Amino acid sequence: MRFRALSRVVSSVRFGVLSGLAVLVLPAAEEAATPAWRGGFDLRLRNEYFDNALTLSDSAVRHEQNYQRYRARAWGSVDVVPSLTVNARLVWESWDWNKDSYKAPYTDGWVWSDGVFDQLNLTWTVPGEVPARIVAGRQDIVLGDGWLVSDATSTDGSRTAFFDALRVTLPLPGTQTTLDFAYIDMEAYNRNRTPVFNDQHKPIVDQEERSAYVQISNKSFTGLTLESYLIYRSEDRVTASGDDGEIGTFGGRAVYEPTPHWLFKGEAAVQWGELNDRDVQAWGFLGQIGWNAKDAANNQLRLSLECLSGDDRNTARNEQFDILWGRYPRWSEIGAMLYSAETRSAQFGNLVRFGPLWSVTPLKPLTVSLEYNALWALENNRSPTSGFFRADGSFRGHLLRNIVRYKINSHLTACSLAELYEPGDYYSVARQDTALFWRLELTFAY
């Protein structure tokens, strides 16, 4: 199926026009009230160390790295009228590399970044029996568990995750059904939409994107949530790693909680269209079973299974599932980095992931989790001539992940995230060294 005609129509509608719609639909009779101001600030300090997470070889250049990340955010909201709110958030993050191989061309290792607004929108709560909601402008959007829709700025790490979008959330009275629609208009470079301070001319996404989705959610049955969605995305390559084409995604999600102790989740999607001059025919699935002891220590267990189709190099089609706006370290920092050798960072696909997670709160401010995943590739579609992959292997490896989070007080939280990855026969004999990742984080929020 081709979407070029639709893309030309959708692309003609610009972000600024969409932002203005929220103002145009306001009732003229509504008078401004005294503005109600709300705001806050947070500072995130990270030290990250990894070894072999990019290379799986301790003899490779740049296999070991250590660096610090400093991110500061300030935000505020003001009620212009009782139902209309203006929201803004300004973010800045810079890195300090400690290893010589990554310092150049920054002689002291410090990498300055720009300051950007990662939220700048109008939010209108539409009066009615069941209030609807319209958000126009730069905003965060997460659908479900963030499997496909969560992070639209994939090239800047965890600094931002915003969407430039017009989103309408419309509850249907008397039906326990909600309709959610969004038009998304992303530029590769953050130059024309909002002010940029100390512009470093770095892309926030690899391609220009004109996209839309519609999702319907129903909670008519006790303990059961059913969702179905249709996503369209048009892409025009900007950076060397960008995509070009148009794909459609149709999927559904079910969440069932039969008792307070048990939780079942399942989400599946199929894709079609054209990407990088190849027809797309792909599929993906994510399932989880959770058990909550509801005891004093809040013991919880979860078992996850994720399957993402891979490209069969013996066909003309592209069968690789596109994770869309799910390009972030959702289940592993090391896993996200390793995909750089296959497609691009965190472009998860060609994957089977299976394993348990256990979390516990032994003390009220302390939460500990331990997770294991066994990983496979559905298709061995990588060339062994690269020196990174084998010709016939399918087992990606074993991943162990530990997170310890401690809430020091109402403003200060400390976190440790550690991962260990033991590569399997999917990788070449020269790429069999254990990979490590360790992050220490301190966050102050006010």
C-alpha positions in Angstrom: 0.0 0.0 0.0 1.3 3.5 -0.9 0.7 6.6 1.1 2.4 9.3 -1.0 -0.7 11.2 -1.9 -1.8 11.3 1.7 1.6 12.4 2.8 1.5 15.4 0.5 -1.8 16.5 2.0 -0.8 15.9 5.6 2.6 17.6 5.1 1.0 20.9 4.0 -0.5 21.3 7.5 2.1 23.0 9.6 2.7 22.8 13.3 2.1 26.5 13.9 -1.4 26.3 12.4 -2.3 23.3 14.5 -1.1 25.0 17.7 -3.5 27.8 16.9 -6.5 25.5 16.7 -6.7 25.3 20.5 -7.3 29.0 20.7 -9.8 29.3 17.9 -12.2 26.8 19.5 -12.3 28.6 22.8 -15.7 29.9 23.8 -15.7 33.7 23.2 -17.8 34.3 26.4 -15.2 32.7 28.7 -13.4 35.5 30.7 -9.9 35.3 31.9 -9.6 34.5 35.6 -6.7 35.3 37.8 -3.8 33.2 36.5 -2.9 30.2 38.6 0.8 29.5 38.4 2.5 26.2 39.0 6.1 25.4 38.4 9.1 23.3 39.4 12.8 22.4 38.8 14.8 19.2 38.7 18.5 18.4 38.3 19.7 15.0 37.3 23.4 14.0 37.8 24.6 10.8 36.3 27.9 8.9 36.1 27.9 6.2 33.4 30.5 3.5 32.8 30.5 0.8 30.2 32.9 -1.7 28.9 32.3 -3.7 25.6 28.7 -2.5 25.3 29.4 -1.2 21.8 32.1 -3.6 20.8 31.8 -7.0 22.7 35.6 -7.0 22.4 38.0 -5.6 25.0 40.6 -5.2 22.2 38.5 -2.8 20.2 39.0 0.9 20.2 36.8 2.8 22.6 35.5 -0.4 24.2 35.7 1.2 27.7 34.1 4.6 28.5 33.3 6.7 31.5 31.4 10.0 31.5 29.1 12.3 33.4 25.8 13.7 32.3 24.2 16.8 33.8 20.6 17.6 33.0 18.6 20.5 34.4 14.9 21.3 33.7 12.6 24.1 34.8 8.9 24.2 34.0 5.8 26.2 34.6 2.1 26.2 33.9 -0.4 29.1 34.0 -4.2 29.0 33.7 -5.1 31.7 31.1 -8.8 31.0 31.7 -10.3 28.2 33.8 -10.1 25.6 31.0 -7.0 26.7 29.1 -3.5 26.2 30.4 -0.1 27.2 28.9 2.7 24.7 29.7 6.4 25.2 29.2 9.5 23.3 30.2 13.1 24.2 29.4 15.9 21.5 29.4 19.7 21.5 29.2 22.1 18.6 29.4 25.8 18.4 28.7 28.3 15.5 28.9 31.9 15.2 30.3 33.9 12.4 28.7 36.7 11.0 30.8 38.4 8.7 28.3 40.8 10.1 25.7 39.3 8.3 22.7 36.0 10.2 23.1 37.4 13.6 24.1 38.3 14.7 20.6 37.6 17.2 19.2 36.8 18.5 22.7 40.2 18.8 24.3 38.9 18.8 27.8 36.2 16.1 27.3 33.4 18.5 27.9 30.6 18.5 25.3 28.4 21.5 25.4 24.8 21.1 24.4 21.9 23.4 23.5 19.0 24.5 25.7 15.6 23.6 24.3 12.0 23.7 25.2 10.8 20.1 25.5 7.3 21.2 26.4 5.5 24.2 25.0 1.8 23.7 24.5 -1.7 24.9 25.1 -4.0 22.4 26.9 -7.7 22.9 26.8 -10.1 20.9 28.9 -13.4 21.0 27.0 -16.4 21.4 29.4 -19.0 18.7 29.2 -20.5 15.7 30.9 -17.2 13.9 30.4 -14.5 16.5 29.7 -12.4 16.1 26.6 -8.8 17.3 26.3 -7.0 19.0 23.5 -3.2 19.6 23.7 -1.6 21.6 20.9 2.2 22.0 20.7 5.3 20.3 22.1 4.3 17.6 24.5 5.0 14.1 25.9 2.9 11.3 24.6 3.0 7.7 25.8 0.5 5.1 24.6 0.1 2.0 26.7 3.4 0.7 28.1 5.4 2.9 25.7 6.1 0.0 23.3 5.6 1.9 20.0 4.8 5.5 21.1 7.0 7.1 23.8 10.1 8.9 22.5 10.1 11.0 19.3 13.5 12.5 19.8 15.6 9.3 19.6 19.0 10.9 18.8 19.5 12.9 22.0 19.3 10.0 24.4 17.2 10.6 27.5 17.5 14.3 27.4 14.1 14.8 25.8 11.3 12.6 24.5 8.8 15.1 23.1 6.4 15.2 20.2 5.4 18.2 18.2 1.7 17.3 17.9 -1.9 18.2 18.1 -3.6 15.6 20.4 -7.3 15.2 21.1 -8.6 12.8 23.8 -12.3 12.4 23.6 -14.2 10.2 26.1 -17.6 9.1 24.7 -20.3 9.6 27.4 -22.0 6.6 28.7 -19.8 4.1 26.9 -16.6 3.8 29.0 -14.8 4.3 25.6 -12.2 6.9 24.8 -11.0 8.1 21.4 -7.5 9.4 21.2 -6.2 11.1 18.0 -2.9 12.9 17.3 -1.2 14.5 14.3 2.6 14.5 14.7 4.9 16.8 12.8 8.6 16.3 13.7 11.6 18.2 12.2 15.0 16.6 12.2 16.6 19.8 13.6 15.0 21.8 16.3 15.4 25.2 14.5 12.1 26.7 13.5 9.6 25.8 16.2 10.8 27.1 19.5 13.8 29.1 20.7 17.1 27.2 21.0 19.8 28.5 23.2 23.5 27.9 22.4 22.4 26.0 19.2 24.8 23.1 18.5 23.1 22.2 15.2 22.5 18.6 16.2 19.5 16.5 15.0 16.9 15.3 17.4 15.6 12.7 15.0 17.1 11.1 11.9 14.3 12.1 9.4 11.5 14.5 8.9 8.2 12.9 10.0 4.6 13.6 9.3 2.5 11.1 11.2 -0.9 10.4 12.7 -2.6 7.9 14.9 -6.0 7.1 16.2 -6.6 4.8 19.2 -9.9 3.6 20.8 -9.9 2.3 24.3 -12.8 0.5 26.1 -13.2 -0.4 29.8 -16.7 -1.8 29.7 -15.7 -5.1 31.3 -14.6 -5.4 34.9 -10.8 -5.5 35.2 -10.3 -5.5 31.4 -9.0 -2.7 29.2 -9.1 -3.2 25.4 -7.3 -0.9 23.0 -7.0 -0.8 19.2 -4.9 1.7 17.2 -3.9 2.6 13.6 -0.6 4.6 13.1 0.6 6.2 9.9 4.1 7.5 9.6 5.8 9.3 6.6 9.5 9.8 6.8 12.0 11.8 4.7 15.7 10.9 5.3 17.9 13.8 6.7 20.8 12.1 8.4 22.8 9.2 6.9 21.0 6.8 9.3 17.5 8.1 8.6 14.7 6.3 6.9 12.7 7.2 3.8 9.2 6.0 3.1 5.7 5.4 4.5 4.5 2.7 6.8 1.2 1.8 8.5 0.8 0.0 11.8 -2.3 -1.6 13.0 -2.4 -3.1 16.5 -4.2 -3.9 19.7 -3.5 -4.1 23.4 -5.4 -5.9 26.2 -4.8 -5.5 30.0 -6.7 -7.9 32.3 -6.6 -7.8 36.1 -8.8 -10.6 37.4 -7.7 -10.2 41.0 -5.6 -7.7 42.9 -2.7 -10.2 42.7 -2.6 -11.0 39.0 -2.1 -8.9 35.9 -2.0 -10.0 32.2 -0.9 -7.8 29.3 -0.7 -8.4 25.6 0.0 -6.2 22.6 0.5 -7.1 19.0 0.9 -5.2 15.8 1.4 -5.7 12.0 3.0 -3.3 9.6 2.9 -2.6 5.9 4.0 0.0 3.4 7.4 1.0 1.9 10.6 1.9 3.6 13.9 2.7 1.9 12.6 1.5 -1.5 11.4 -1.9 -0.1 7.9 -3.2 0.6 7.3 -3.7 4.3 5.6 -6.7 5.8 6.3 -7.1 9.5 4.9 -8.0 12.9 5.6 -7.6 16.6 4.3 -8.9 20.0 4.8 -8.0 23.6 3.2 -10.0 26.5 3.5 -9.9 30.2 2.2 -11.8 33.2 2.5 -10.1 36.6 2.0 -11.3 40.1 1.8 -8.9 43.2 2.1 -10.5 46.6 0.5 -7.4 48.2 2.7 -8.1 51.3 4.6 -5.7 53.5 7.7 -5.8 51.3 5.6 -5.3 48.1 7.1 -8.4 46.4 6.3 -8.5 42.7 7.1 -11.0 39.9 6.8 -10.4 36.1 7.4 -12.7 33.1 7.9 -11.0 29.7 7.9 -12.3 26.2 8.7 -10.0 23.3 8.9 -11.0 19.6 9.9 -8.6 16.8 10.1 -9.9 13.2 13.4 -9.7 11.4 14.3 -9.2 7.8 14.7 -12.4 5.7 17.6 -11.5 3.4 16.4 -14.1 0.9 13.3 -12.1 0.0 12.8 -8.7 -1.7 10.5 -7.6 1.1 11.6 -5.9 4.3 10.2 -8.0 7.2 12.0 -6.1 10.0 9.5 -4.7 12.5 9.9 -0.9 13.0 9.6 0.0 16.7 8.4 3.5 15.6 8.8 5.9 18.6 10.0 3.1 20.9 13.7 3.8 20.3 14.9 4.1 23.8 16.5 1.7 26.3 13.2 0.2 27.4 14.6 -3.0 28.6 18.4 -2.6 28.4 21.1 0.1 27.9 23.6 -2.5 26.5 20.9 -3.9 24.2 20.2 -0.4 22.8 23.9 0.2 22.1 24.5 -3.2 20.5 21.8 -2.4 17.9 24.1 0.3 16.5 26.0 -2.5 14.8 22.9 -3.8 13.1 20.6 -0.8 12.3 20.9 2.1 14.7 20.9 2.7 18.4 17.8 1.2 20.2 16.2 0.3 16.8 15.0 -3.0 18.3 13.9 -5.6 15.9 14.7 -9.2 14.8 14.3 -10.2 18.4 12.9 -12.8 20.8 13.3 -11.7 24.4 12.1 -13.8 27.3 12.7 -13.6 31.0 11.5 -12.9 34.6 11.7 -9.8 36.8 11.5 -9.6 40.6 11.1 -6.4 42.6 10.9 -5.8 46.3 10.6 -2.9 48.7 12.4 -4.1 51.8 12.3 -0.6 53.3 9.8 2.1 52.5 12.3 4.4 50.7 14.2 1.5 49.0 13.1 -0.5 45.9 15.3 -3.2 44.4 14.6 -5.1 41.1 16.5 -7.9 39.4 15.7 -9.0 35.8 17.0 -11.7 33.5 16.4 -11.9 29.7 17.5 -14.6 27.2 17.7 -13.0 23.8 17.5 -14.6 20.3 17.5 -13.3 16.7 14.6 -14.6 14.5 16.7 -14.2 11.4 20.4 -14.4 10.8 20.5 -11.6 8.3 23.9 -10.0 9.1 26.9 -10.4 6.9 29.7 -12.3 8.6 32.2 -10.3 6.6 31.8 -7.4 9.0 33.6 -9.3 11.7 30.8 -8.6 14.1 28.3 -11.5 13.3 28.4 -15.2 12.5 27.0 -16.8 9.5 24.7 -19.2 11.3 24.2 -18.1 14.9 20.8 -17.1 16.4 21.4 -16.8 20.2 22.1 -13.1 21.0 23.0 -13.8 24.7 22.1 -13.5 28.4 21.3 -10.2 30.0 21.2 -9.6 33.7 19.9 -6.2 35.0 19.7 -4.8 38.5 18.1 -1.5 39.6 18.3 -0.1 43.2 16.4 3.1 43.9 16.5 5.0 47.2 14.3 8.0 48.0 16.4 10.0 50.4 13.8 12.6 51.1 10.9 14.3 49.3 13.3 16.1 47.0 16.3 13.8 46.6 16.4 10.3 45.0 19.4 8.1 44.3 19.5 5.2 41.8 21.9 2.6 40.6 21.4 0.7 37.4 23.8 -2.2 36.5 23.8 -4.6 33.5 25.8 -7.6 32.5 25.6 -9.1 29.1 27.1 -12.4 28.0 27.1 -12.7 24.2 26.0 -15.7 22.3 26.7 -17.3 18.9 24.9 -14.6 17.0 28.1 -12.6 17.3 31.5 -13.6 15.8 34.2 -15.4 17.8 36.0 -12.0 18.0 33.0 -10.5 19.8 32.6 -12.7 22.8 33.7 -10.5 25.7 31.4 -9.8 28.6 29.7 -6.4 28.4 29.1 -4.2 31.5 27.1 -1.0 32.1 26.8 0.8 35.4 25.0 4.1 36.1 24.9 6.0 39.3 22.3 8.8 39.4 21.2 11.5 41.9 18.1 13.5 41.1 17.0 16.7 42.9 13.4 17.8 42.3 11.5 20.8 43.6 
